[in-house]
Amino acid sequence: MRAMVLARQRAPLELRDIERPRPGPGEILVQVGACAVCRTDLHVADGDLTRPALPLVLGHEIVGTVVECGPGASRFAPGTRVGVPWLASTCRSCDDCASGHENLCASARFTGYDVNGGFAEFAVYPYRNLLRAPQGAELVEAALTEPLACCINGHGNSPVKLGDTVVVMGAGPIGLMHMMLAKQSGAKVIVSEPSENRRNTALSLGADMVVDPAAQDLQAIVLENTYSVGADVVILAIGVPGLVNQAIDLSRKRGWVNLFAGFSVGDMPPIDVNKIHYKEVRVTGTSASSRKDHEVAVKLIANRVIDPFKIITHKYPLSQATEAFKTAETGLGIKVAVIP
């Protein structure tokens, strides 16, 4: 089968003909229908994250169709459309797994990092981890189930209530999904984004206000729109360490700051801890998602509560996955998908 392989970090992906995997006990062979490009894929390829198991097929925002079931994996019949969570496997016995936070399992293995991902024609995954794809959604739309699940996990970590004011910093695909979730929760949402194209997209998807942080005073605008109190929730949806202090500044007393975006290894932003101390700001992070988050994401997409089609701007064939990476990295597109 054809696959785009990362042979070494900081090198272009290579289109290779590799052996088609066979499902073992408890595994299912999936024909990949679409795999969207995540910023994490770019970080792994660029060497900004710790060394993965190379050579490697990247990609973890995957949806496809069941082709073959291994022994003991009869939950999904061939022809069933399924989504592949980022988590490839967990220990299923630690405190985190037992409490429904398997995304924090110390033994977790991740798709597209520890095991081969979705920039290939076929892939094999444990049947326990697969979920049915959103009913009625096209495969390329259903590929956004995984990143939406991560955003749902984030909203659980920094809860948004009716009438809250939420500031989303960054209007990439993740920021836009956070914005749409916050609107569904009954919040007023202010989106900060230097790209005019992405600000316009945020407005078209329901943002109450957009701000160009390069030309406008974001903090003054937030205070003006919150009776000088500050935002109830601030979501940092872009991995820029220098924005952490600003996110804390934007928060009200006892507000929430969610450092949702991943940062490169070694990024150590200076943080004014007194602002956290005296304002009692609650700072949290978000790592991947649980099965429960994924199940909620399936329902939101199936019911068109969240419409991912509006976020997908570019589609590339598998042979042009390198071009897909470039489009995602330059920010010319919003969400970029690879169709094997």
Buried (B, 14 or more C-beta within 10 A) or exposed (E): BBBBBBEEBEEBBBBBEBEBBEBEEBBBBBBBBBBBBBBBBBBBBBBBBEEBEEBBBBBBBBBBBBBBBBEEBEBBEEEBBBBBBBBBBBBEEBEBBEEEBBBBBEEBBBBBBBBBBBBBBBBBBBBBBBBBBBEEBBBBBBBBBBBBBBBBBBBBBBEBEEEBBBBBBBBBBBBBBBBBBBBBBEBBBBBBBBBEBBBBBBBEBBBBBBBEBEEEEBBEBBBEBBEEBBBBBBBBBBBBBEBBBBBBBBBBEEBBBBBBBBBEEEEEEEEEEEBBEEBEBBBEBBBBBBBBBBBBBBEBBBEEEBBBEBBBBBBBEBEBBBBBBBBBBEEEBBBBBBBB
